[in-house]
Amino acid sequence: MRREKGSTLLEVLVALALLGIVSVLFLSGIANSSSARVTADTRVSAKILAESLMENIKKQSYDLSYDVTIPPEFPGYSANVTVENMANGNIQKLIIVIEHLDREVLTLESFKVER
């Protein structure tokens, strides 16, 4: 039997086990990169939205509170605007918190000056 060519059952099982391990590692790598891409896309969209809202607020007249409208291109996003008046009353600290599907994604702070 030693001179017969071919694979034994044990060799086939070892090869299948190695193939399974490599497959699991490959698929878990794909799953991790996919979730990282979704997270990065969410953060980039939140940043674009926050900067757009901040610019719109800065264009409005000086007030104690500001209304923001989320464009339809950002489904699932919401924004909370907090206005803090500074010492002399001519400067406001604006804080915009962006949430996506009820999870906080980004906070953007800036200042507005009454001129």
N, CA, C and O atoms as a GROMACS GRO file, in nm:
protein
  460
    1MET      N    1   0.080  -0.119   0.000
    1MET     CA    2   0.000   0.000   0.000
    1MET      C    3   0.084   0.126   0.000
    1MET      O    4   0.036   0.232  -0.040
    2ARG      N    5   0.207   0.117   0.043
    2ARG     CA    6   0.290   0.237   0.051
    2ARG      C    7   0.322   0.292  -0.087
    2ARG      O    8   0.351   0.411  -0.099
    3ARG      N    9   0.318   0.212  -0.188
    3ARG     CA   10   0.354   0.260  -0.321
    3ARG      C   11   0.235   0.317  -0.397
    3ARG      O   12   0.252   0.370  -0.507
    4GLU      N   13   0.116   0.308  -0.342
    4GLU     CA   14  -0.002   0.362  -0.410
    4GLU      C   15  -0.001   0.513  -0.405
    4GLU      O   16   0.035   0.575  -0.305
    5LYS      N   17  -0.040   0.572  -0.517
    5LYS     CA   18  -0.048   0.717  -0.523
    5LYS      C   19  -0.191   0.759  -0.496
    5LYS      O   20  -0.286   0.687  -0.525
    6GLY      N   21  -0.205   0.880  -0.437
    6GLY     CA   22  -0.338   0.932  -0.406
    6GLY      C   23  -0.340   0.993  -0.268
    6GLY      O   24  -0.237   0.996  -0.200
    7SER      N   25  -0.455   1.042  -0.225
    7SER     CA   26  -0.468   1.109  -0.096
    7SER      C   27  -0.543   1.018   0.000
    7SER      O   28  -0.634   0.944  -0.038
    8THR      N   29  -0.503   1.028   0.121
    8THR     CA   30  -0.575   0.954   0.223
    8THR      C   31  -0.686   1.042   0.276
    8THR      O   32  -0.690   1.162   0.252
    9LEU      N   33  -0.776   0.981   0.348
    9LEU     CA   34  -0.887   1.055   0.406
    9LEU      C   35  -0.836   1.162   0.502
    9LEU      O   36  -0.893   1.271   0.508
   10LEU      N   37  -0.733   1.133   0.575
   10LEU     CA   38  -0.677   1.228   0.670
   10LEU      C   39  -0.620   1.351   0.597
   10LEU      O   40  -0.640   1.463   0.643
   11GLU      N   41  -0.553   1.332   0.487
   11GLU     CA   42  -0.499   1.444   0.411
   11GLU      C   43  -0.610   1.533   0.356
   11GLU      O   44  -0.599   1.656   0.358
   12VAL      N   45  -0.717   1.472   0.309
   12VAL     CA   46  -0.831   1.548   0.256
   12VAL      C   47  -0.896   1.629   0.367
   12VAL      O   48  -0.931   1.745   0.347
   13LEU      N   49  -0.914   1.570   0.484
   13LEU     CA   50  -0.975   1.640   0.597
   13LEU      C   51  -0.888   1.758   0.643
   13LEU      O   52  -0.941   1.864   0.676
   14VAL      N   53  -0.758   1.742   0.647
   14VAL     CA   54  -0.668   1.851   0.685
   14VAL      C   55  -0.676   1.964   0.582
   14VAL      O   56  -0.680   2.082   0.619
   15ALA      N   57  -0.680   1.929   0.454
   15ALA     CA   58  -0.690   2.030   0.349
   15ALA      C   59  -0.822   2.107   0.360
   15ALA      O   60  -0.824   2.229   0.344
   16LEU      N   61  -0.930   2.037   0.386
   16LEU     CA   62  -1.060   2.103   0.401
   16LEU      C   63  -1.062   2.193   0.525
   16LEU      O   64  -1.120   2.302   0.521
   17ALA      N   65  -1.000   2.149   0.633
   17ALA     CA   66  -0.994   2.231   0.754
   17ALA      C   67  -0.915   2.359   0.727
   17ALA      O   68  -0.957   2.467   0.768
   18LEU      N   69  -0.803   2.349   0.659
   18LEU     CA   70  -0.724   2.468   0.626
   18LEU      C   71  -0.802   2.561   0.532
   18LEU      O   72  -0.798   2.683   0.550
   19LEU      N   73  -0.871   2.506   0.436
   19LEU     CA   74  -0.952   2.587   0.346
   19LEU      C   75  -1.064   2.658   0.423
   19LEU      O   76  -1.094   2.774   0.395
   20GLY      N   77  -1.124   2.590   0.517
   20GLY     CA   78  -1.229   2.651   0.600
   20GLY      C   79  -1.175   2.767   0.684
   20GLY      O   80  -1.240   2.871   0.694
   21ILE      N   81  -1.058   2.749   0.742
   21ILE     CA   82  -0.998   2.854   0.825
   21ILE      C   83  -0.966   2.977   0.740
   21ILE      O   84  -0.994   3.090   0.780
   22VAL      N   85  -0.908   2.956   0.624
   22VAL     CA   86  -0.876   3.067   0.534
   22VAL      C   87  -1.004   3.137   0.489
   22VAL      O   88  -1.008   3.260   0.481
   23SER      N   89  -1.108   3.061   0.460
   23SER     CA   90  -1.235   3.120   0.417
   23SER      C   91  -1.297   3.205   0.527
   23SER      O   92  -1.347   3.314   0.499
   24VAL      N   93  -1.295   3.158   0.649
   24VAL     CA   94  -1.352   3.234   0.761
   24VAL      C   95  -1.274   3.364   0.782
   24VAL      O   96  -1.335   3.468   0.803
   25LEU      N   97  -1.143   3.359   0.775
   25LEU     CA   98  -1.062   3.480   0.790
   25LEU      C   99  -1.091   3.580   0.678
   25LEU      O  100  -1.102   3.700   0.703
   26PHE      N  101  -1.103   3.531   0.558
   26PHE     CA  102  -1.131   3.618   0.444
   26PHE      C  103  -1.268   3.684   0.458
   26PHE      O  104  -1.281   3.804   0.436
   27LEU      N  105  -1.370   3.606   0.492
   27LEU     CA  106  -1.505   3.661   0.505
   27LEU      C  107  -1.517   3.758   0.622
   27LEU      O  108  -1.591   3.856   0.613
   28SER      N  109  -1.447   3.731   0.731
   28SER     CA  110  -1.454   3.825   0.844
   28SER      C  111  -1.384   3.957   0.808
   28SER      O  112  -1.427   4.063   0.852
   29GLY      N  113  -1.279   3.950   0.729
   29GLY     CA  114  -1.213   4.072   0.681
   29GLY      C  115  -1.305   4.154   0.592
   29GLY      O  116  -1.307   4.277   0.602
   30ILE      N  117  -1.380   4.089   0.507
   30ILE     CA  118  -1.476   4.159   0.421
   30ILE      C  119  -1.586   4.222   0.505
   30ILE      O  120  -1.626   4.335   0.480
   31ALA      N  121  -1.635   4.151   0.604
   31ALA     CA  122  -1.740   4.205   0.690
   31ALA      C  123  -1.692   4.327   0.768
   31ALA      O  124  -1.765   4.425   0.782
   32ASN      N  125  -1.570   4.322   0.820
   32ASN     CA  126  -1.515   4.436   0.894
   32ASN      C  127  -1.496   4.557   0.803
   32ASN      O  128  -1.529   4.669   0.842
   33SER      N  129  -1.445   4.537   0.685
   33SER     CA  130  -1.424   4.650   0.595
   33SER      C  131  -1.557   4.709   0.550
   33SER      O  132  -1.567   4.829   0.528
   34SER      N  133  -1.657   4.626   0.535
   34SER     CA  134  -1.789   4.675   0.496
   34SER      C  135  -1.850   4.762   0.605
   34SER      O  136  -1.906   4.868   0.576
   35SER      N  137  -1.842   4.718   0.730
   35SER     CA  138  -1.898   4.798   0.839
   35SER      C  139  -1.817   4.926   0.860
   35SER      O  140  -1.874   5.029   0.896
   36ALA      N  141  -1.688   4.922   0.837
   36ALA     CA  142  -1.605   5.043   0.848
   36ALA      C  143  -1.643   5.143   0.740
   36ALA      O  144  -1.644   5.264   0.764
   37ARG      N  145  -1.672   5.094   0.622
   37ARG     CA  146  -1.714   5.183   0.512
   37ARG      C  147  -1.846   5.250   0.543
   37ARG      O  148  -1.863   5.369   0.516
   38VAL      N  149  -1.941   5.176   0.598
   38VAL     CA  150  -2.072   5.233   0.634
   38VAL      C  151  -2.055   5.339   0.742
   38VAL      O  152  -2.118   5.444   0.734
   39THR      N  153  -1.972   5.313   0.841
   39THR     CA  154  -1.947   5.411   0.947
   39THR      C  155  -1.882   5.537   0.891
   39THR      O  156  -1.920   5.648   0.929
   40ALA      N  157  -1.786   5.521   0.803
   40ALA     CA  158  -1.719   5.636   0.743
   40ALA      C  159  -1.816   5.717   0.657
   40ALA      O  160  -1.814   5.840   0.661
   41ASP      N  161  -1.902   5.650   0.581
   41ASP     CA  162  -2.001   5.721   0.500
   41ASP      C  163  -2.097   5.800   0.588
   41ASP      O  164  -2.133   5.912   0.554
   42THR      N  165  -2.138   5.742   0.699
   42THR     CA  166  -2.229   5.811   0.792
   42THR      C  167  -2.163   5.934   0.849
   42THR      O  168  -2.226   6.040   0.856
   43ARG      N  169  -2.038   5.924   0.890
   43ARG     CA  170  -1.967   6.039   0.948
   43ARG      C  171  -1.945   6.149   0.844
   43ARG      O  172  -1.958   6.268   0.876
   44VAL      N  173  -1.911   6.113   0.722
   44VAL     CA  174  -1.891   6.214   0.618
   44VAL      C  175  -2.022   6.285   0.587
   44VAL      O  176  -2.023   6.407   0.574
   45SER      N  177  -2.130   6.211   0.576
   45SER     CA  178  -2.260   6.273   0.551
   45SER      C  179  -2.301   6.364   0.666
   45SER      O  180  -2.355   6.472   0.643
   46ALA      N  181  -2.274   6.322   0.790
   46ALA     CA  182  -2.307   6.405   0.906
   46ALA      C  183  -2.224   6.533   0.906
   46ALA      O  184  -2.275   6.640   0.942
   47LYS      N  185  -2.099   6.525   0.867
   47LYS     CA  186  -2.013   6.643   0.862
   47LYS      C  187  -2.062   6.741   0.757
   47LYS      O  188  -2.069   6.861   0.782
   48ILE      N  189  -2.096   6.692   0.640
   48ILE     CA  190  -2.148   6.778   0.534
   48ILE      C  191  -2.277   6.846   0.579
   48ILE      O  192  -2.295   6.966   0.558
   49LEU      N  193  -2.366   6.769   0.641
   49LEU     CA  194  -2.492   6.824   0.690
   49LEU      C  195  -2.469   6.930   0.797
   49LEU      O  196  -2.529   7.037   0.791
   50ALA      N  197  -2.383   6.902   0.893
   50ALA     CA  198  -2.356   6.996   1.002
   50ALA      C  199  -2.296   7.126   0.949
   50ALA      O  200  -2.336   7.234   0.992
   51GLU      N  201  -2.202   7.117   0.859
   51GLU     CA  202  -2.140   7.238   0.803
   51GLU      C  203  -2.241   7.319   0.723
   51GLU      O  204  -2.239   7.442   0.728
   52SER      N  205  -2.328   7.252   0.650
   52SER     CA  206  -2.431   7.321   0.574
   52SER      C  207  -2.528   7.393   0.667
   52SER      O  208  -2.563   7.509   0.644
   53LEU      N  209  -2.571   7.325   0.772
   53LEU     CA  210  -2.662   7.386   0.869
   53LEU      C  211  -2.596   7.504   0.939
   53LEU      O  212  -2.661   7.607   0.962
   54MET      N  213  -2.468   7.491   0.973
   54MET     CA  214  -2.397   7.600   1.040
   54MET      C  215  -2.390   7.722   0.950
   54MET      O  216  -2.409   7.834   0.997
   55GLU      N  217  -2.361   7.703   0.823
   55GLU     CA  218  -2.354   7.816   0.730
   55GLU      C  219  -2.491   7.883   0.716
   55GLU      O  220  -2.499   8.005   0.708
   56ASN      N  221  -2.598   7.803   0.711
   56ASN     CA  222  -2.732   7.860   0.702
   56ASN      C  223  -2.767   7.941   0.826
   56ASN      O  224  -2.828   8.047   0.816
   57ILE      N  225  -2.728   7.893   0.944
   57ILE     CA  226  -2.754   7.966   1.068
   57ILE      C  227  -2.676   8.097   1.069
   57ILE      O  228  -2.729   8.200   1.111
   58LYS      N  229  -2.553   8.094   1.024
   58LYS     CA  230  -2.472   8.215   1.023
   58LYS      C  231  -2.526   8.320   0.927
   58LYS      O  232  -2.503   8.439   0.946
   59LYS      N  233  -2.598   8.278   0.823
   59LYS     CA  234  -2.658   8.371   0.728
   59LYS      C  235  -2.785   8.436   0.784
   59LYS      O  236  -2.825   8.543   0.739
   60GLN      N  237  -2.848   8.370   0.882
   60GLN     CA  238  -2.972   8.424   0.939
   60GLN      C  239  -2.940   8.544   1.028
   60GLN      O  240  -2.826   8.563   1.072
   61SER      N  241  -3.042   8.624   1.054
   61SER     CA  242  -3.022   8.738   1.144
   61SER      C  243  -2.998   8.687   1.286
   61SER      O  244  -3.039   8.577   1.322
   62TYR      N  245  -2.931   8.770   1.365
   62TYR     CA  246  -2.892   8.736   1.502
   62TYR      C  247  -3.018   8.712   1.585
   62TYR      O  248  -3.106   8.799   1.590
   63ASP      N  249  -3.029   8.596   1.651
   63ASP     CA  250  -3.149   8.561   1.727
   63ASP      C  251  -3.108   8.474   1.846
   63ASP      O  252  -2.992   8.434   1.858
   64LEU      N  253  -3.205   8.446   1.934
   64LEU     CA  254  -3.177   8.362   2.051
   64LEU      C  255  -3.188   8.213   2.020
   64LEU      O  256  -3.131   8.131   2.092
   65SER      N  257  -3.260   8.178   1.914
   65SER     CA  258  -3.271   8.038   1.874
   65SER      C  259  -3.285   8.034   1.722
   65SER      O  260  -3.324   8.132   1.659
   66TYR      N  261  -3.253   7.920   1.664
   66TYR     CA  262  -3.254   7.905   1.519
   66TYR      C  263  -3.324   7.775   1.482
   66TYR      O  264  -3.306   7.672   1.548
   67ASP      N  265  -3.403   7.782   1.377
   67ASP     CA  266  -3.469   7.663   1.325
   67ASP      C  267  -3.386   7.607   1.211
   67ASP      O  268  -3.337   7.681   1.126
   68VAL      N  269  -3.371   7.477   1.210
   68VAL     CA  270  -3.297   7.411   1.102
   68VAL      C  271  -3.388   7.310   1.035
   68VAL      O  272  -3.473   7.248   1.098
   69THR      N  273  -3.367   7.294   0.906
   69THR     CA  274  -3.444   7.197   0.828
   69THR      C  275  -3.345   7.100   0.764
   69THR      O  276  -3.250   7.141   0.697
   70ILE      N  277  -3.370   6.973   0.785
   70ILE     CA  278  -3.284   6.870   0.727
   70ILE      C  279  -3.327   6.848   0.582
   70ILE      O  280  -3.444   6.818   0.557
   71PRO      N  281  -3.235   6.862   0.486
   71PRO     CA  282  -3.271   6.838   0.345
   71PRO      C  283  -3.311   6.692   0.322
   71PRO      O  284  -3.267   6.603   0.396
   72PRO      N  285  -3.393   6.667   0.222
   72PRO     CA  286  -3.439   6.530   0.196
   72PRO      C  287  -3.326   6.435   0.153
   72PRO      O  288  -3.345   6.313   0.154
   73GLU      N  289  -3.209   6.490   0.116
   73GLU     CA  290  -3.097   6.403   0.078
   73GLU      C  291  -3.036   6.331   0.197
   73GLU      O  292  -2.950   6.244   0.179
   74PHE      N  293  -3.078   6.366   0.318
   74PHE     CA  294  -3.021   6.306   0.439
   74PHE      C  295  -3.129   6.233   0.519
   74PHE      O  296  -3.164   6.276   0.629
   75PRO      N  297  -3.182   6.123   0.467
   75PRO     CA  298  -3.286   6.049   0.541
   75PRO      C  299  -3.226   5.982   0.664
   75PRO      O  300  -3.115   5.928   0.660
   76GLY      N  301  -3.300   5.987   0.773
   76GLY     CA  302  -3.256   5.924   0.898
   76GLY      C  303  -3.170   6.013   0.985
   76GLY      O  304  -3.135   5.974   1.096
   77TYR      N  305  -3.136   6.133   0.937
   77TYR     CA  306  -3.053   6.225   1.015
   77TYR      C  307  -3.142   6.326   1.085
   77TYR      O  308  -3.248   6.364   1.035
   78SER      N  309  -3.098   6.369   1.203
   78SER     CA  310  -3.164   6.476   1.276
   78SER      C  311  -3.057   6.566   1.335
   78SER      O  312  -2.942   6.524   1.353
   79ALA      N  313  -3.095   6.691   1.364
   79ALA     CA  314  -2.999   6.788   1.415
   79ALA      C  315  -3.059   6.863   1.533
   79ALA      O  316  -3.176   6.902   1.531
   80ASN      N  317  -2.979   6.882   1.636
   80ASN     CA  318  -3.016   6.962   1.752
   80ASN      C  319  -2.921   7.081   1.760
   80ASN      O  320  -2.799   7.064   1.758
   81VAL      N  321  -2.979   7.201   1.768
   81VAL     CA  322  -2.898   7.323   1.774
   81VAL      C  323  -2.911   7.382   1.914
   81VAL      O  324  -3.021   7.403   1.964
   82THR      N  325  -2.795   7.409   1.976
   82THR     CA  326  -2.790   7.475   2.106
   82THR      C  327  -2.720   7.608   2.089
   82THR      O  328  -2.614   7.617   2.026
   83VAL      N  329  -2.780   7.713   2.146
   83VAL     CA  330  -2.724   7.847   2.138
   83VAL      C  331  -2.689   7.894   2.278
   83VAL      O  332  -2.774   7.895   2.366
   84GLU      N  333  -2.563   7.932   2.299
   84GLU     CA  334  -2.517   7.984   2.427
   84GLU      C  335  -2.470   8.127   2.406
   84GLU      O  336  -2.378   8.151   2.327
   85ASN      N  337  -2.530   8.222   2.475
   85ASN     CA  338  -2.487   8.361   2.466
   85ASN      C  339  -2.362   8.381   2.550
   85ASN      O  340  -2.355   8.334   2.664
   86MET      N  341  -2.266   8.450   2.494
   86MET     CA  342  -2.141   8.475   2.564
   86MET      C  343  -2.153   8.603   2.648
   86MET      O  344  -2.259   8.665   2.650
   87ALA      N  345  -2.047   8.641   2.715
   87ALA     CA  346  -2.045   8.746   2.816
   87ALA      C  347  -2.106   8.878   2.771
   87ALA      O  348  -2.191   8.932   2.842
   88ASN      N  349  -2.066   8.932   2.659
   88ASN     CA  350  -2.113   9.064   2.620
   88ASN      C  351  -2.245   9.062   2.543
   88ASN      O  352  -2.298   9.169   2.512
   89GLY      N  353  -2.298   8.949   2.511
   89GLY     CA  354  -2.425   8.939   2.441
   89GLY      C  355  -2.416   8.954   2.291
   89GLY      O  356  -2.515   8.936   2.221
   90ASN      N  357  -2.300   8.987   2.238
   90ASN     CA  358  -2.282   9.002   2.095
   90ASN      C  359  -2.223   8.877   2.030
   90ASN      O  360  -2.211   8.870   1.908
   91ILE      N  361  -2.187   8.782   2.110
   91ILE     CA  362  -2.126   8.658   2.058
   91ILE      C  363  -2.210   8.540   2.106
   91ILE      O  364  -2.249   8.532   2.222
   92GLN      N  365  -2.237   8.449   2.014
   92GLN     CA  366  -2.308   8.326   2.048
   92GLN      C  367  -2.222   8.206   2.013
   92GLN      O  368  -2.153   8.203   1.911
   93LYS      N  369  -2.226   8.108   2.100
   93LYS     CA  370  -2.162   7.980   2.072
   93LYS      C  371  -2.271   7.887   2.019
   93LYS      O  372  -2.370   7.860   2.088
   94LEU      N  373  -2.252   7.838   1.898
   94LEU     CA  374  -2.349   7.750   1.833
   94LEU      C  375  -2.297   7.607   1.838
   94LEU      O  376  -2.183   7.580   1.800
   95ILE      N  377  -2.381   7.516   1.884
   95ILE     CA  378  -2.344   7.375   1.890
   95ILE      C  379  -2.450   7.296   1.813
   95ILE      O  380  -2.569   7.302   1.846
   96ILE      N  381  -2.406   7.224   1.712
   96ILE     CA  382  -2.497   7.140   1.634
   96ILE      C  383  -2.458   6.994   1.657
   96ILE      O  384  -2.344   6.954   1.635
   97VAL      N  385  -2.556   6.917   1.703
   97VAL     CA  386  -2.535   6.773   1.725
   97VAL      C  387  -2.615   6.699   1.618
   97VAL      O  388  -2.737   6.714   1.608
   98ILE      N  389  -2.545   6.619   1.539
   98ILE     CA  390  -2.609   6.541   1.432
   98ILE      C  391  -2.626   6.398   1.481
   98ILE      O  392  -2.532   6.336   1.534
   99GLU      N  393  -2.748   6.345   1.463
   99GLU     CA  394  -2.778   6.207   1.498
   99GLU      C  395  -2.824   6.133   1.372
   99GLU      O  396  -2.890   6.190   1.286
  100HIS      N  397  -2.788   6.007   1.365
  100HIS     CA  398  -2.833   5.921   1.256
  100HIS      C  399  -2.896   5.798   1.317
  100HIS      O  400  -2.830   5.721   1.387
  101LEU      N  401  -3.023   5.780   1.289
  101LEU     CA  402  -3.100   5.668   1.344
  101LEU      C  403  -3.088   5.665   1.497
  101LEU      O  404  -3.062   5.560   1.556
  102ASP      N  405  -3.109   5.781   1.559
  102ASP     CA  406  -3.108   5.800   1.705
  102ASP      C  407  -2.974   5.767   1.770
  102ASP      O  408  -2.970   5.728   1.887
  103ARG      N  409  -2.866   5.781   1.696
  103ARG     CA  410  -2.732   5.760   1.751
  103ARG      C  411  -2.648   5.882   1.717
  103ARG      O  412  -2.638   5.920   1.600
  104GLU      N  413  -2.588   5.942   1.818
  104GLU     CA  414  -2.508   6.063   1.796
  104GLU      C  415  -2.386   6.030   1.711
  104GLU      O  416  -2.311   5.937   1.740
  105VAL      N  417  -2.368   6.109   1.604
  105VAL     CA  418  -2.260   6.083   1.510
  105VAL      C  419  -2.154   6.192   1.516
  105VAL      O  420  -2.035   6.162   1.511
  106LEU      N  421  -2.197   6.320   1.527
  106LEU     CA  422  -2.103   6.430   1.513
  106LEU      C  423  -2.153   6.551   1.591
  106LEU      O  424  -2.273   6.576   1.600
  107THR      N  425  -2.058   6.626   1.649
  107THR     CA  426  -2.088   6.753   1.714
  107THR      C  427  -1.999   6.859   1.652
  107THR      O  428  -1.878   6.842   1.641
  108LEU      N  429  -2.062   6.970   1.610
  108LEU     CA  430  -1.989   7.080   1.548
  108LEU      C  431  -2.016   7.207   1.628
  108LEU      O  432  -2.131   7.240   1.657
  109GLU      N  433  -1.909   7.277   1.665
  109GLU     CA  434  -1.920   7.401   1.742
  109GLU      C  435  -1.862   7.516   1.660
  109GLU      O  436  -1.763   7.500   1.589
  110SER      N  437  -1.927   7.631   1.672
  110SER     CA  438  -1.878   7.752   1.607
  110SER      C  439  -1.932   7.872   1.681
  110SER      O  440  -2.009   7.859   1.776
  111PHE      N  441  -1.892   7.991   1.636
  111PHE     CA  442  -1.935   8.115   1.701
  111PHE      C  443  -2.000   8.205   1.598
  111PHE      O  444  -1.964   8.204   1.480
  112LYS      N  445  -2.097   8.284   1.644
  112LYS     CA  446  -2.164   8.381   1.560
  112LYS      C  447  -2.156   8.516   1.631
  112LYS      O  448  -2.179   8.525   1.752
  113VAL      N  449  -2.124   8.620   1.555
  113VAL     CA  450  -2.106   8.753   1.612
  113VAL      C  451  -2.210   8.846   1.553
  113VAL      O  452  -2.233   8.847   1.432
  114GLU      N  453  -2.275   8.925   1.640
  114GLU     CA  454  -2.370   9.025   1.592
  114GLU      C  455  -2.293   9.148   1.550
  114GLU      O  456  -2.218   9.205   1.629
  115ARG      N  457  -2.311   9.189   1.426
  115ARG     CA  458  -2.236   9.303   1.374
  115ARG      C  459  -2.329   9.415   1.338
  115ARG      O  460  -2.284   9.520   1.293
   0.00000   0.00000   0.00000
